[in-house]
Amino acid sequence: MSADLTDDSVIRFARGVRLQHDRVRERWIIQAPERAFIPDPIAAEVLRLVDGTRTLGQIIADLASRFAAPVDVIGRDVHVMVNDLMTRQVLVA
């Protein structure tokens, strides 16, 4: 977990990055300048909640409720994923 990233952090997509649904292929795509990523279905569920207003804790709580999973387990996984995407300059806090 990044020292700067907490459950109170509000995350958003970096400038020029967006999440878009590809209706032809029925999958989500992260589009960024001169690159694209195809998130797995679980990552796509997390990214669909990134709106620049919700805290990371709110996103984690929403996912834990929706999937009836322990908050601490979901939290660890989401923090790892968000840190990875911050390193790739897809997300910012």
N, C-alpha and C positions, 0 to 999 in steps of 0.2 A: 504494500500500500504506500502510495506517495505520502510524504510528510505533509504536503499541502492539501491533499484530498481528504475531506471528512464527510460524514453524513449530512453536514450542513452546507456543503458545497453545492452551488447551482451550476450544473453543467449545460453546455450548449454546443452546437456544431461550430467548428471553426469557420472563419470567413471563407466563403466560396465552397463550402462543403454542405451537401444536403443528402437526405435519405429519400429515395424515390422508389415507388413500387413499379416493377416491370410487369405490366399486365399480360404481355405475350408469354413470358416465361414463368409467370406467377411466382416471382421472388423479389426480395428487396435488394436494392443496390445503394451503396454509399458512393456518391459521385463527388469527386474533388478535382481541382485543377490538374489536368494531365495524368490522372490516375483514377481507378475505381476499385472498390472492394465489394465482395459479395459476402455479407454476414450470414452465419448459420442461423437457423430459425430462432434459436434462443437469443442470440445477440440481437436479432431483428426485433424481438419482443421488447428488449431493453431499450433499444434505440428509438423505437416508436414512442416511448414515453419522454424522450429528451425534447423539451420545449423551451428551454432557457428560463423557465420560471420555477419549476419543481426542484426541490433539493434532491440530492442523491438518496438521502434517507427516505423521502417520500416515494421515490421510484422503487426502492428496495421494498418498502412496506406494501406498495401496490402489487408488486410481483409476488411477494410472499403470500398475500391474501388471495390473489387470483389462482395461484398454483398450489395452495395449501402446503407450503414448504416453510421450514424454520427460517426466521429472519436472519439469524447469524450465518446460516449456510448460503442463502441467497446473497447476503451482504458481502461475504468474502468473494464469491464468484463475480459479482457486479463490480466490486472495487478493482479486481484484477483486470477485468475486461476494459473498464473505463481508463485505468492507468495505461494499458497497452494502446488504446486508441488516442490517448493524450500524447503518448510518445510518438505516434505516427502523425500527429497534428491533425487528427480528425475531430477530436473534442477538446474543448477548453473549459476551464472552471473560472 
